């Protein structure tokens, strides 16, 4: 399973292009829902050996309005080289397709979102020839959805909101709301959203919370991604259980031998998640004269 937040933050617009009209309204630039959508090539490479790729590129046709290109970029941190690349993308796209381009940047932390939101003038200070003005979706303007009824109204937007709030202190409540709302959804709808959420959370602590929720709240789903997440959760649970048991065995041996175990050493033993390391320590514990003997050669 791909576990890249970067991938999820832009791929959700490929899977659900109508989502952009709801996001644009939240961002204060309401754009009507598209009547048709075309997925465009993301390769912006010129014939010269300069390769540039936008994350996701869509052509959105809006009834009664002009069509436009939507370039979606997932941005994980500040990068002072990005504004120049984004300006290149937009000018290149307009030159190639003669269709107005629009840039949406999706972020997961407030500092990056605020940085990406800045207009960037390009040209002399007295008269900038161009000004880069991306739309930015992030934790600073995406809703915190913890009401199940609200979540059910728009599962896709709720998924994007959860991804952008991956570091929010209330992420547990946000994810619980999403998993509860997905219970009533057909598997064909819920399955890709479960996957996108898992990708979007990446390696953050909230990723394990989501696995646990999928294992319990969405246990009736039999899709590949749901089974994979549940298998990971069961495997991690078994590993954690074995590690805890071995750690307690080490401490028991040391206690019986009357060996003083400092708080630091106790924490090192009880927080070690590597069963192989713990087994080595367990074999040394019965003959140890001090806790340092347990950690010998480590």
N, C-alpha and C positions, 0 to 999 in steps of 0.2 A: 504494500500500500504506500503510495506516495504521501509523504507527510510534510509537504512544503506549504507554509502559509502563503508564500509568494504566489504559488500556483493557484491556490484556492481563491485568493482575493481578486484575480482577474478572470479565472476560468468560469466563475459563477455567472459572469455576464455573457460568456459564450453559451452556456447552458440555458440561461434565462434572460435573453436580451431585453425583454419587456421590463425587467427590473430597473433599467436605467431611468425610465420615466418616473418611477416612484422615488428613486434616489435624487434625481434632479430637482424634484419638488421639495424634498427635504433640504436641499442645498440652496434653495431660493431662486432657482433658474428653471421654472416649470417647462417641461418639454413633453408634448403629447406622446402617447404610446405609439410605437411604430406599427404601420400596417403590413410591412414586410421587412425582413432582415436578411442580409447576406454576410456570411463570414468571409472576410477578406484575407489575403496572404499577409502574414506578419513580417515577412522578409523585406526590409527596406534597403538591402544592399545595392550599391551602384555597381557599374561595370568595373570601376576601379576597385582595388583590393581593400575596401572599407566595408566591414559587415556591421549592420545595425538592425536590430529587431525590436519591434514593439511587443509587449506581452500579449495583448489581444487587440484585434482590429475588426470592427463591425461596420457595415453600412446600414444605416437605419433610414427607412422611408416613412415619412410622417404624412398622414392624410391632410391635405390642404396646406401643406408647408413644404419647404425644400428638404431634400434628403441631406444627410450629413454623415461623415465618418466619425465613429467613436473609437478613439485609441484609449485603452485602459492599461495603466501601469501600476503594478504593486510595488510599493516603496517601503523597505524595512528600516531605513536609517537615512540620515542626512548625507547627501552626496553632492558636493559643489559642482561636479561635472554634469549632473543630470539636467539642469535647466538648458544648457547648450544642446544636449542630446534631444530633449523634448522639443526645443524650437526647431531643430533639424527635422525631427519626425513630422511636425505639423507642416512645415514649408515643403518638405518632400512629398507628403501625401497630397497637398493641394496642387503641386506641380504635376504629379502623376495622374491624379484622378479628376482634377478640376471640380471637386466636391468639397464644401466647407468641412474642415476637420475640427474636432473638439477633443480635448484631453481630460480624462478623469484619472486622478491619482488616488489609490486606496492605501490607507496606512493603518497601523495598529497601535501607534503611540502618539500622544498629543504633540510632543515636541517636533516629531517628523512631519505631522500633519500641518502644524502652524508654519514650519519652514517651507513646505511644498506649496502652501497657499499664497505665499508672497508673489505679487506681480514682479516680473523680472524685465526691466527695460533693456532693450538691445539697441545700441547705437550711442551717439554722443549725448551727454547729459542735457545739452540744450534742446535736442530734438531726436529722441529715440525713434528709430525707424520702425521697430516692432516692440510689442510688449507681450511677454508670455503670461497668460492668465489661465492656469489649469483649474478645473473644479476638483475639490479634494473631499473625499469621504473618509472619516476616521472617528475615533472615540470622542472628538470634540463636537461632532454634529450628528452622528448616527444615534438613533434612540436606544435607550436601555429598556428592553422589553422583558418585563417580568410578569405580565398579565397573560394568562393562557388564551383567553378569548381574543385579545389583540393579536397574539402570535398566530392564531389559527386563521385570521383574516388575510395574512400575507406571510406564508411560511418561508418564501425565498428571501424577502427583506429581513425577516427575523434571523435567518441564517447568516446573512451578510452582517447584520448588526452584531450578532454573537461573535463573529470572526474579528470584527474591528475592535470589540471590547475584550479581547482575549486576556489582557492584563488587568482588567477592571477588578476591584476588590469584590464586586458582586457577581463575578462570572459564574459562580456556582448556582445562584438563583436564575441567572440568564439561561444557562444550559439546561437546568431542570425545567424551565418553562418551555424551551424548545423541544426537549424530549417528550414532554407531556403532550404538547400540541401535535407532535408527529404520530402519536399513538393512533389517532383517528384517520390518518392519511393513508391512502393505498400505498403498497410497497413501491410501486413504480415511481411515486412522487417522493416518498420518504427516503428511499435508498440513496439516490444521488446527494440528497441534502445531508444525510448522515456522513457520507464520504467527504463532502466538501467541508463540513464542520471539523472532522478529524484532521484533514489536511491543514485547514486554517489555524488550528490550535498548535500545530507543529510539536515541538518538544517542551512547550510550556507546562507548568503543573496542571493547568486546566485540562490538558489532553487526557490525563488519567481519570479525571472526574467525568469526562465525556465517555470514556470507555466503560466506566462503571455504570453510567446511566443507560448506555446502549445495552449492556449486559442484563440490566434489570427492567427498565421501562420499555425497551424495544426488543425484548427477548423472543417475541413471537415472530419477528422477521427472520427469514431464512436466506436472505441475500448473501452474496459472497462477502461483501464489505462488513455487514453486520456480524457474520460468523467470524471473520478475521479479527475484528475488534474484540469480540467475546473471547476468542481463543487466546489473544494477547493478554487479556485481563486475567483469564484463568491461569495461564502460564506464569504471569508475573506474581499472581497470588500464591501459587504453589512455591515459587522460588523464594518469595518473601517469608513464607511459612517455614521452609527448610532452614533459611538463614537464621531466623529467630530462634528456632529450636537448637541449632548448633551453638549459637552465641550463649544461650542459657546454660548449655552443657559445659562450655569453657568456664563460665563464671562459677558454676557449681564445683568443678574440680578445684579451682583456685580457693574457693571459700573453705572446702574441706581440708585443704593443705594449710589453712591459716595465713594465706598470702594476702597482703593488703593490696587492694585495687583502687588506684586513684580515680577520681571522676573522669579525668581525661582518658585513661585507659579503658574504663568502663564504657564511655561513649564511643571510643574507637571500635570496641568489640560489638556493641549493640547496634551501631549504625552501619556496620560493614554489610554490604549486600552481596558480596562475592562468596558463594558457597565454597568454592575451591580454597580460597584463602582461609576461611573460617575452619575448614576441615584440617588444614595444616596446623592452625593454632590449637585445635582440639587435640591433635596427636601429641603436641608438645606439653599440653597443660598438666597431665598426670606427673610428669617428671620435673616440672618447673620449680625452681627455688624462688623465683620472683616473677612478676608480671612481664619484666623485660625478656625473660627466657621464652615466653610465648611468642613474642614478636621477633625473635632472633631471625636474622637473614632476610627480613622483609625489607 
